[in-house]
């Protein structure tokens, strides 16, 4: 059987070597760097980083703790979610980065919240909820817990804080 003739443009496309997309190369570089730091594959998954995956070992831990310490898990969730009727609501909060701190470093925001003049506005920063900037088509954000002090804050960032009691 003879191959049907193809237009010259299509023949050229087939002959050119295909290079992997930059997003794929970037993901592979991140995975390799993570492996060198001792992370396992599930810790490098973008769905895990976005908080969309529950690790089975974590479920085992909650189950065992719930069996031996009957109210421990409920108390932890109540403390974080603020579902016990205390004034002020949840202890754990997510808020946008203050406008005047966009472009500053994470350490500046931590200092700002810890040294606020009014005690009720002093917060302990836990981390950032951030969009992936290298690939605009990827919509999943990720959580950076205790990011590097020199991490530059972006306008799209949100900060996780614990409010005072």
C-alpha positions as CSV (number, residue, x, y, z in Angstrom):
1,X,0.0,0.0,0.0
2,X,1.2,3.4,-0.8
3,X,0.9,6.2,1.7
4,X,-1.3,9.1,0.6
5,X,0.6,12.2,-0.4
6,X,0.7,14.9,2.3
7,X,1.0,18.6,1.9
8,X,4.6,19.9,2.4
9,X,3.7,21.8,5.6
10,X,2.4,18.6,7.2
11,X,5.5,16.7,6.1
12,X,7.8,19.3,7.7
13,X,5.8,19.2,11.0
14,X,6.2,15.5,11.2
15,X,10.0,15.6,10.5
16,X,10.7,18.2,13.2
17,X,11.7,16.7,16.6
18,X,9.1,17.4,19.2
19,X,10.3,19.1,22.4
20,X,8.4,18.8,25.6
21,X,6.3,21.7,26.6
22,X,7.9,24.1,29.1
23,X,5.2,23.4,31.7
24,X,6.1,19.7,31.6
25,X,9.8,20.4,31.9
26,X,9.2,22.8,34.8
27,X,7.1,20.1,36.6
28,X,9.9,17.5,36.1
29,X,12.5,20.0,37.4
30,X,10.4,20.6,40.5
31,X,9.8,16.9,41.0
32,X,13.6,16.2,40.8
33,X,14.4,19.0,43.2
34,X,11.8,17.6,45.6
35,X,13.3,14.1,45.4
36,X,16.7,15.5,46.2
37,X,15.3,17.2,49.3
38,X,13.8,13.8,50.4
39,X,10.2,14.4,49.4
40,X,8.0,11.6,48.1
41,X,5.9,11.7,44.9
42,X,2.6,12.5,46.6
43,X,4.2,15.6,48.3
44,X,5.1,17.0,44.9
45,X,1.6,16.6,43.4
46,X,-0.1,19.9,42.6
47,X,-3.5,18.6,43.8
48,X,-1.9,17.8,47.1
49,X,-0.3,21.3,47.3
50,X,-3.7,22.9,46.5
51,X,-5.3,21.0,49.5
52,X,-7.5,18.8,47.3
53,X,-6.0,15.5,48.4
54,X,-6.2,13.7,51.7
55,X,-3.2,11.5,52.5
56,X,-4.3,8.1,53.7
57,X,-1.7,8.1,56.6
58,X,-3.4,11.3,57.9
59,X,-6.8,9.5,57.9
60,X,-5.2,6.6,59.9
61,X,-3.8,9.1,62.4
62,X,-7.2,10.8,62.9
63,X,-8.9,7.4,63.3
64,X,-6.4,6.2,66.0
65,X,-6.4,9.5,67.8
66,X,-10.2,9.5,67.7
67,X,-10.3,6.1,69.3
68,X,-7.9,6.7,72.1
69,X,-8.7,10.4,72.8
70,X,-12.4,10.5,72.1
71,X,-12.7,14.3,71.9
72,X,-9.3,15.3,70.7
73,X,-10.2,15.6,67.0
74,X,-13.4,17.4,67.8
75,X,-11.6,19.8,70.1
76,X,-8.9,20.5,67.4
77,X,-11.5,21.2,64.7
78,X,-13.6,23.3,67.1
79,X,-10.5,25.3,68.1
80,X,-9.6,26.0,64.4
81,X,-13.1,26.5,63.1
82,X,-14.4,28.5,66.0
83,X,-17.7,26.5,66.3
84,X,-18.0,26.8,70.0
85,X,-19.8,30.1,70.2
86,X,-16.8,32.1,71.4
87,X,-16.7,35.8,70.4
88,X,-14.5,36.4,67.5
89,X,-15.3,33.2,65.7
90,X,-12.7,31.0,64.2
91,X,-9.1,31.1,65.4
92,X,-7.8,30.2,62.0
93,X,-8.5,32.8,59.3
94,X,-7.6,33.4,55.7
95,X,-7.4,37.0,54.6
96,X,-6.0,38.9,51.6
97,X,-2.5,40.3,52.0
98,X,-2.8,44.0,53.1
99,X,-2.5,46.2,50.1
100,X,0.4,48.3,51.5
101,X,2.4,45.0,51.9
102,X,2.1,43.8,48.3
103,X,5.6,43.7,46.9
104,X,7.2,43.5,50.3
105,X,8.7,40.4,51.9
106,X,6.8,37.7,53.9
107,X,9.0,38.7,57.0
108,X,7.7,42.3,56.7
109,X,4.1,41.0,56.9
110,X,4.9,38.8,59.9
111,X,6.4,41.7,61.7
112,X,3.4,43.9,60.7
113,X,0.9,41.5,62.2
114,X,2.9,40.6,65.3
115,X,3.6,44.3,66.2
116,X,0.1,45.7,65.4
117,X,-0.9,48.5,67.8
118,X,-4.2,47.0,68.8
119,X,-4.0,43.6,70.5
120,X,-7.1,42.3,68.6
121,X,-5.4,42.9,65.3
122,X,-2.2,41.0,66.2
123,X,-2.0,37.8,64.2
124,X,0.4,34.9,63.9
125,X,1.0,34.1,60.2
126,X,1.1,30.5,59.2
127,X,1.5,30.6,55.4
128,X,0.3,31.8,52.1
129,X,-2.4,30.7,49.6
130,X,-0.9,31.4,46.3
131,X,-1.6,31.0,42.6
132,X,0.9,29.3,40.3
133,X,2.5,32.1,38.4
134,X,4.5,30.1,36.0
135,X,1.4,28.6,34.2
136,X,-1.6,30.9,33.9
137,X,-3.8,28.1,32.6
138,X,-3.4,26.1,35.8
139,X,-6.1,27.2,38.2
140,X,-5.2,25.4,41.3
141,X,-3.7,27.5,44.1
142,X,-1.2,26.0,46.6
143,X,-0.5,26.5,50.2
144,X,3.1,27.6,51.2
145,X,3.4,26.9,54.9
146,X,6.0,29.1,56.5
147,X,7.5,30.4,53.3
148,X,11.0,31.7,53.1
149,X,11.3,35.1,54.8
150,X,12.3,36.8,51.6
151,X,9.3,35.6,49.6
152,X,7.8,38.5,47.8
153,X,4.1,39.0,48.5
154,X,1.8,39.2,45.4
155,X,-1.6,40.9,45.0
156,X,-3.3,37.5,44.5
157,X,-1.9,36.0,47.7
158,X,-4.0,35.3,50.8
159,X,-2.4,34.8,54.2
160,X,-3.5,32.2,56.8
161,X,-3.4,33.6,60.3
162,X,-4.3,32.6,63.9
163,X,-6.1,35.4,65.7
164,X,-5.6,36.1,69.4
165,X,-8.0,34.4,71.9
